[in-house]
Amino acid sequence: PSAAADCTIRTGAVYFEDGTVHYREAGAGPAVVLLHGLFAQKEQWDALLCELAASGRRALAPDLPGYGESRDFPLAVYPLEFQAERLHTLILELGLERLDLAGNSMGGTIAAEYAARYPDRVRTLAFIGAPLGATDWSEGVQSAIRAGINPFIPLDRDQFELEMRLLFAAPPEIPESIMETAIAEYRERQLHYRQVWDIVNLDADLLQTRHDERPRHDPPPPPTLILWGERDGIFAVTAARPFQAHRPRSRLEILPETGHLPMLEHPAETAAAYRRFLDAPEPAGRDRHRGPGG
């Protein structure tokens, strides 16, 4: 995208007693915070950081505690409710007041939990890719797990390629060296990754629990954008409309020929949809629907 040509991405870090959170940011103006998914990292948001910066916003993407460069944290940080509280501390440390908050997959669930806990701070909420707990794992994920394979912890080339097929509608060409490095990391720290997987999955119903337990007098949720890939191999698009129907003030866009990581697979279209929402967040009577499915 043209925004990337003139984009300067800055890096920073916030220090805590139990570890350091690293982040990337671009632009100046109203704050937008972007949260990555399970076993992912802040660099997945680079294209979106630049697009948002070009629209006059300050966009930030942290490596959540325990992930990416922020990996020097104990296992106690991985529960999603803890992540939401640590996010609040990070936001305070960065001096952010009111912000737009978005997340992919696990990051979307953390964002929703944060918005429920701190409604006065969140202007809008966005799920950029289906959030963890919006529906059951797809049949593709369940079939792999029944066969003894965790597709999110690939231990050989076949498992890595399976993960790519589940994540992307059109899997990218991954250089051999990058694939081998990733597989070696999963093999070497297999116990750690399985522990994190187990901990996070204990919170997989957090979205539903929070919805069911929300008192009637709670403030309404913020305007919410749901971007769901038509060919998401992690959470099937058939769940998109039922999920949207239970979220007040929400807008659904189904992205054609897109998988679970729209900000990577179609960054320009994803950025355009998100910017439209940020400019006019309140639903106009009905949601937007692009492409078939759901």
NULO-343519 format. One record per residue (C-alpha): x, y, z; residue number from 1; residue in three letters. Coordinates in Angstrom, 3 decimals, padded with zeros to 6 digits. Layout:
[[X; Y; Z]; NUM; ALA]
...
This chain:
[[000.000; 000.000; 000.000]; 1; PRO]
[[001.141; 003.579; -000.634]; 2; SER]
[[000.955; 004.339; 003.083]; 3; ALA]
[[003.913; 002.025; 003.694]; 4; ALA]
[[006.262; 004.057; 001.501]; 5; ALA]
[[006.375; 007.041; 003.876]; 6; ASP]
[[005.736; 005.108; 007.086]; 7; CYS]
[[008.167; 005.186; 009.978]; 8; THR]
[[007.575; 002.478; 012.568]; 9; ILE]
[[008.993; 003.256; 015.986]; 10; ARG]
[[009.777; 000.720; 018.702]; 11; THR]
[[009.500; 001.022; 022.442]; 12; GLY]
[[009.374; -000.974; 025.653]; 13; ALA]
[[007.634; -000.783; 029.012]; 14; VAL]
[[009.334; -002.456; 031.956]; 15; TYR]
[[007.511; -004.428; 034.642]; 16; PHE]
[[008.827; -006.350; 037.632]; 17; GLU]
[[008.222; -009.686; 035.937]; 18; ASP]
[[009.264; -008.824; 032.365]; 19; GLY]
[[009.352; -006.293; 029.554]; 20; THR]
[[006.617; -005.523; 027.013]; 21; VAL]
[[007.896; -004.429; 023.599]; 22; HIS]
[[005.719; -002.560; 021.126]; 23; TYR]
[[005.718; -000.952; 017.687]; 24; ARG]
[[003.917; 002.256; 016.776]; 25; GLU]
[[003.419; 004.658; 013.912]; 26; ALA]
[[001.748; 008.008; 013.379]; 27; GLY]
[[000.287; 010.633; 015.675]; 28; ALA]
[[-003.240; 011.479; 016.750]; 29; GLY]
[[-006.038; 009.488; 018.383]; 30; PRO]
[[-004.722; 006.174; 019.723]; 31; ALA]
[[-005.503; 002.775; 018.203]; 32; VAL]
[[-004.159; -000.350; 019.944]; 33; VAL]
[[-003.895; -003.652; 018.047]; 34; LEU]
[[-003.561; -007.041; 019.810]; 35; LEU]
[[-002.172; -010.159; 018.128]; 36; HIS]
[[-003.358; -013.740; 018.513]; 37; GLY]
[[-001.983; -016.894; 020.126]; 38; LEU]
[[001.684; -017.634; 019.336]; 39; PHE]
[[001.761; -014.511; 017.143]; 40; ALA]
[[003.628; -011.222; 017.372]; 41; GLN]
[[003.311; -007.467; 016.927]; 42; LYS]
[[004.932; -007.402; 013.472]; 43; GLU]
[[001.771; -008.925; 011.992]; 44; GLN]
[[000.225; -005.454; 012.311]; 45; TRP]
[[002.920; -003.470; 010.466]; 46; ASP]
[[000.857; -002.809; 007.332]; 47; ALA]
[[-002.154; -001.756; 009.392]; 48; LEU]
[[000.011; 000.472; 011.602]; 49; LEU]
[[001.103; 002.369; 008.500]; 50; CYS]
[[-002.411; 002.629; 007.059]; 51; GLU]
[[-003.756; 003.992; 010.328]; 52; LEU]
[[-000.835; 006.396; 010.669]; 53; ALA]
[[-001.613; 007.716; 007.180]; 54; ALA]
[[-005.169; 008.470; 008.329]; 55; SER]
[[-003.972; 010.696; 011.187]; 56; GLY]
[[-003.892; 008.201; 014.027]; 57; ARG]
[[-001.319; 006.911; 016.488]; 58; ARG]
[[-001.357; 003.125; 016.041]; 59; ALA]
[[000.352; 000.820; 018.525]; 60; LEU]
[[000.871; -002.961; 018.512]; 61; ALA]
[[002.457; -004.619; 021.566]; 62; PRO]
[[003.877; -008.071; 021.926]; 63; ASP]
[[001.538; -009.270; 024.655]; 64; LEU]
[[003.288; -010.542; 027.808]; 65; PRO]
[[004.835; -013.925; 027.071]; 66; GLY]
[[004.801; -013.566; 023.262]; 67; TYR]
[[007.222; -012.329; 020.626]; 68; GLY]
[[009.934; -010.121; 022.114]; 69; GLU]
[[007.956; -009.944; 025.371]; 70; SER]
[[008.719; -013.554; 026.153]; 71; ARG]
[[010.529; -013.116; 029.484]; 72; ASP]
[[007.397; -013.555; 031.599]; 73; PHE]
[[006.254; -016.433; 033.866]; 74; PRO]
[[003.371; -018.763; 032.994]; 75; LEU]
[[001.136; -016.785; 035.358]; 76; ALA]
[[000.656; -014.054; 032.711]; 77; VAL]
[[-001.091; -016.236; 030.126]; 78; TYR]
[[-004.706; -016.354; 031.430]; 79; PRO]
[[-006.707; -013.914; 029.320]; 80; LEU]
[[-008.150; -011.994; 032.249]; 81; GLU]
[[-004.610; -011.337; 033.476]; 82; PHE]
[[-003.669; -010.210; 029.972]; 83; GLN]
[[-006.521; -007.689; 030.040]; 84; ALA]
[[-005.308; -006.292; 033.360]; 85; GLU]
[[-001.714; -006.099; 032.177]; 86; ARG]
[[-002.946; -004.338; 029.045]; 87; LEU]
[[-004.541; -001.729; 031.285]; 88; HIS]
[[-001.251; -001.155; 033.066]; 89; THR]
[[000.506; -000.820; 029.713]; 90; LEU]
[[-002.084; 001.679; 028.476]; 91; ILE]
[[-001.628; 003.759; 031.623]; 92; LEU]
[[002.155; 003.638; 031.287]; 93; GLU]
[[001.875; 004.856; 027.687]; 94; LEU]
[[-000.323; 007.744; 028.786]; 95; GLY]
[[-003.279; 006.734; 026.634]; 96; LEU]
[[-006.685; 008.043; 027.671]; 97; GLU]
[[-009.514; 007.023; 025.343]; 98; ARG]
[[-008.651; 004.661; 022.514]; 99; LEU]
[[-009.871; 002.423; 019.724]; 100; ASP]
[[-009.046; -001.198; 020.496]; 101; LEU]
[[-008.791; -004.121; 018.065]; 102; ALA]
[[-007.515; -007.669; 018.147]; 103; GLY]
[[-007.086; -010.797; 016.091]; 104; ASN]
[[-008.231; -014.183; 017.425]; 105; SER]
[[-007.022; -014.432; 021.050]; 106; MET]
[[-006.204; -010.719; 020.895]; 107; GLY]
[[-009.815; -009.982; 020.009]; 108; GLY]
[[-011.031; -011.819; 023.080]; 109; THR]
[[-008.574; -009.919; 025.285]; 110; ILE]
[[-009.734; -006.657; 023.674]; 111; ALA]
[[-013.385; -007.499; 024.407]; 112; ALA]
[[-012.550; -008.356; 028.012]; 113; GLU]
[[-010.668; -005.081; 028.393]; 114; TYR]
[[-013.577; -003.125; 026.910]; 115; ALA]
[[-015.968; -004.772; 029.356]; 116; ALA]
[[-013.716; -003.942; 032.315]; 117; ARG]
[[-012.845; -000.392; 031.271]; 118; TYR]
[[-015.757; 000.867; 029.146]; 119; PRO]
[[-014.892; 004.531; 029.702]; 120; ASP]
[[-011.547; 004.057; 027.983]; 121; ARG]
[[-012.648; 002.218; 024.827]; 122; VAL]
[[-014.277; 004.296; 022.078]; 123; ARG]
[[-014.631; 001.345; 019.663]; 124; THR]
[[-013.879; -002.366; 019.595]; 125; LEU]
[[-012.906; -004.378; 016.516]; 126; ALA]
[[-012.437; -008.088; 015.887]; 127; PHE]
[[-010.009; -008.250; 012.967]; 128; ILE]
[[-010.453; -011.932; 012.254]; 129; GLY]
[[-012.784; -014.106; 014.313]; 130; ALA]
[[-012.062; -013.937; 018.063]; 131; PRO]
[[-011.196; -016.934; 020.198]; 132; LEU]
[[-014.396; -018.370; 021.658]; 133; GLY]
[[-016.755; -016.889; 019.062]; 134; ALA]
[[-017.556; -020.468; 018.068]; 135; THR]
[[-016.066; -023.952; 018.306]; 136; ASP]
[[-012.819; -024.807; 016.553]; 137; TRP]
[[-013.349; -025.635; 012.896]; 138; SER]
[[-013.627; -029.225; 011.755]; 139; GLU]
[[-010.136; -028.885; 010.277]; 140; GLY]
[[-008.650; -027.975; 013.654]; 141; VAL]
[[-010.656; -030.639; 015.476]; 142; GLN]
[[-009.667; -033.338; 012.990]; 143; SER]
[[-005.992; -032.511; 013.452]; 144; ALA]
[[-006.274; -032.621; 017.232]; 145; ILE]
[[-008.107; -035.955; 017.087]; 146; ARG]
[[-005.182; -037.250; 015.036]; 147; ALA]
[[-002.764; -036.167; 017.762]; 148; GLY]
[[-001.568; -033.021; 015.958]; 149; ILE]
[[-001.840; -029.533; 017.384]; 150; ASN]
[[-001.749; -027.430; 014.218]; 151; PRO]
[[-000.705; -024.369; 016.231]; 152; PHE]
[[002.428; -026.150; 017.471]; 153; ILE]
[[003.820; -027.640; 014.226]; 154; PRO]
[[006.657; -030.098; 014.796]; 155; LEU]
[[007.487; -030.938; 011.179]; 156; ASP]
[[006.998; -029.609; 007.657]; 157; ARG]
[[003.637; -031.324; 007.082]; 158; ASP]
[[002.220; -029.880; 010.295]; 159; GLN]
[[003.559; -026.421; 009.456]; 160; PHE]
[[001.912; -026.551; 006.023]; 161; GLU]
[[-001.345; -027.699; 007.659]; 162; LEU]
[[-001.253; -024.667; 009.939]; 163; GLU]
[[-000.737; -022.375; 006.945]; 164; MET]
[[-003.714; -023.932; 005.126]; 165; ARG]
[[-005.910; -023.374; 008.169]; 166; LEU]
[[-004.761; -019.778; 008.673]; 167; LEU]
[[-004.804; -018.524; 005.077]; 168; PHE]
[[-007.196; -018.808; 002.156]; 169; ALA]
[[-004.110; -018.702; -000.077]; 170; ALA]
[[-001.063; -019.706; 001.999]; 171; PRO]
[[001.992; -017.549; 001.312]; 172; PRO]
[[005.320; -018.930; 000.179]; 173; GLU]
[[007.397; -019.284; 003.330]; 174; ILE]
[[011.188; -019.313; 002.831]; 175; PRO]
[[012.762; -022.621; 003.799]; 176; GLU]
[[014.981; -021.024; 006.433]; 177; SER]
[[012.065; -019.320; 008.189]; 178; ILE]
[[010.012; -022.522; 008.202]; 179; MET]
[[012.864; -024.584; 009.616]; 180; GLU]
[[013.624; -021.974; 012.285]; 181; THR]
[[009.982; -021.901; 013.379]; 182; ALA]
[[009.722; -025.697; 013.533]; 183; ILE]
[[012.958; -025.920; 015.520]; 184; ALA]
[[011.611; -023.379; 018.020]; 185; GLU]
[[008.389; -025.364; 018.488]; 186; TYR]
[[010.337; -028.595; 018.946]; 187; ARG]
[[012.811; -027.107; 021.418]; 188; GLU]
[[010.129; -025.413; 023.553]; 189; ARG]
[[007.312; -027.889; 022.925]; 190; GLN]
[[006.435; -028.233; 026.623]; 191; LEU]
[[006.143; -024.458; 027.009]; 192; HIS]
[[003.904; -024.091; 023.959]; 193; TYR]
[[001.641; -026.911; 025.111]; 194; ARG]
[[001.380; -025.342; 028.566]; 195; GLN]
[[000.391; -021.997; 027.050]; 196; VAL]
[[-002.113; -023.673; 024.723]; 197; TRP]
[[-003.745; -025.393; 027.725]; 198; ASP]
[[-003.867; -022.205; 029.811]; 199; ILE]
[[-005.365; -020.087; 027.040]; 200; VAL]
[[-007.956; -022.720; 026.199]; 201; ASN]
[[-009.223; -022.644; 029.765]; 202; LEU]
[[-010.409; -019.130; 028.848]; 203; ASP]
[[-011.800; -020.009; 025.415]; 204; ALA]
[[-015.349; -019.396; 026.677]; 205; ASP]
[[-014.544; -015.949; 028.084]; 206; LEU]
[[-016.547; -014.099; 025.419]; 207; LEU]
[[-019.655; -016.171; 026.090]; 208; GLN]
[[-019.242; -016.075; 029.868]; 209; THR]
[[-018.831; -012.311; 029.841]; 210; ARG]
[[-021.954; -011.955; 027.640]; 211; HIS]
[[-024.079; -014.245; 029.828]; 212; ASP]
[[-023.005; -012.637; 033.107]; 213; GLU]
[[-023.230; -008.970; 032.070]; 214; ARG]
[[-025.649; -007.221; 034.449]; 215; PRO]
[[-028.470; -005.295; 032.827]; 216; ARG]
[[-027.261; -002.024; 034.333]; 217; HIS]
[[-023.785; -002.353; 032.806]; 218; ASP]
[[-022.938; 000.315; 030.223]; 219; PRO]
[[-023.635; -000.793; 026.663]; 220; PRO]
[[-020.689; -002.236; 024.730]; 221; PRO]
[[-018.804; 000.127; 022.438]; 222; PRO]
[[-019.543; 000.215; 018.703]; 223; PRO]
[[-018.015; -002.992; 017.393]; 224; THR]
[[-016.651; -004.089; 014.030]; 225; LEU]
[[-016.482; -007.788; 013.182]; 226; ILE]
[[-014.244; -008.646; 010.229]; 227; LEU]
[[-014.487; -012.366; 009.477]; 228; TRP]
[[-012.676; -014.140; 006.663]; 229; GLY]
[[-014.983; -016.003; 004.308]; 230; GLU]
[[-012.454; -018.873; 004.222]; 231; ARG]
[[-011.347; -018.825; 007.843]; 232; ASP]
[[-010.017; -022.320; 008.573]; 233; GLY]
[[-009.875; -021.782; 012.335]; 234; ILE]
[[-013.413; -020.545; 013.045]; 235; PHE]
[[-015.944; -021.270; 010.297]; 236; ALA]
[[-017.683; -018.290; 008.710]; 237; VAL]
[[-021.086; -019.923; 009.270]; 238; THR]
[[-020.789; -018.696; 012.878]; 239; ALA]
[[-020.270; -015.051; 011.888]; 240; ALA]
[[-023.903; -013.937; 011.743]; 241; ARG]
[[-025.006; -015.751; 014.930]; 242; PRO]
[[-022.037; -014.189; 016.734]; 243; PHE]
[[-022.855; -010.724; 015.411]; 244; GLN]
[[-026.538; -011.087; 016.335]; 245; ALA]
[[-025.617; -011.312; 020.029]; 246; HIS]
[[-023.379; -008.248; 020.047]; 247; ARG]
[[-025.252; -004.918; 020.297]; 248; PRO]
[[-023.996; -001.971; 018.261]; 249; ARG]
[[-021.986; -004.264; 015.995]; 250; SER]
[[-021.265; -004.295; 012.279]; 251; ARG]
[[-020.235; -007.428; 010.370]; 252; LEU]
[[-018.139; -007.532; 007.240]; 253; GLU]
[[-017.293; -010.886; 005.695]; 254; ILE]
[[-014.089; -010.569; 003.699]; 255; LEU]
[[-014.061; -012.662; 000.507]; 256; PRO]
[[-011.140; -014.991; -000.219]; 257; GLU]
[[-009.699; -014.291; 003.222]; 258; THR]
[[-008.633; -016.588; 006.038]; 259; GLY]
[[-008.048; -016.096; 009.756]; 260; HIS]
[[-005.418; -013.338; 009.453]; 261; LEU]
[[-006.972; -010.630; 007.255]; 262; PRO]
[[-004.373; -008.007; 008.233]; 263; MET]
[[-001.698; -010.237; 006.685]; 264; LEU]
[[-003.582; -011.769; 003.778]; 265; GLU]
[[-005.393; -008.651; 002.529]; 266; HIS]
[[-003.951; -005.708; 004.467]; 267; PRO]
[[-005.228; -002.951; 002.157]; 268; ALA]
[[-008.844; -004.187; 002.171]; 269; GLU]
[[-008.684; -004.861; 005.923]; 270; THR]
[[-007.299; -001.401; 006.608]; 271; ALA]
[[-009.953; 000.227; 004.409]; 272; ALA]
[[-012.761; -001.570; 006.251]; 273; ALA]
[[-011.323; -000.667; 009.632]; 274; TYR]
[[-010.779; 002.978; 008.682]; 275; ARG]
[[-014.381; 003.257; 007.424]; 276; ARG]
[[-015.549; 001.963; 010.774]; 277; PHE]
[[-013.294; 004.275; 012.790]; 278; LEU]
[[-014.586; 007.255; 010.822]; 279; ASP]
[[-018.263; 006.299; 011.365]; 280; ALA]
[[-018.480; 003.654; 014.095]; 281; PRO]
[[-022.182; 003.596; 014.875]; 282; GLU]
[[-024.106; 000.955; 012.858]; 283; PRO]
[[-026.454; 002.520; 010.305]; 284; ALA]
[[-029.422; 000.286; 011.014]; 285; GLY]
[[-027.929; -002.833; 009.439]; 286; ARG]
[[-024.489; -004.377; 009.165]; 287; ASP]
[[-022.331; -004.500; 006.108]; 288; ARG]
[[-021.924; -007.842; 004.376]; 289; HIS]
[[-019.324; -008.375; 001.707]; 290; ARG]
[[-019.110; -011.616; -000.186]; 291; GLY]
[[-020.975; -014.918; 000.310]; 292; PRO]
[[-021.080; -017.009; 003.433]; 293; GLY]
[[-022.405; -016.585; 006.974]; 294; GLY]
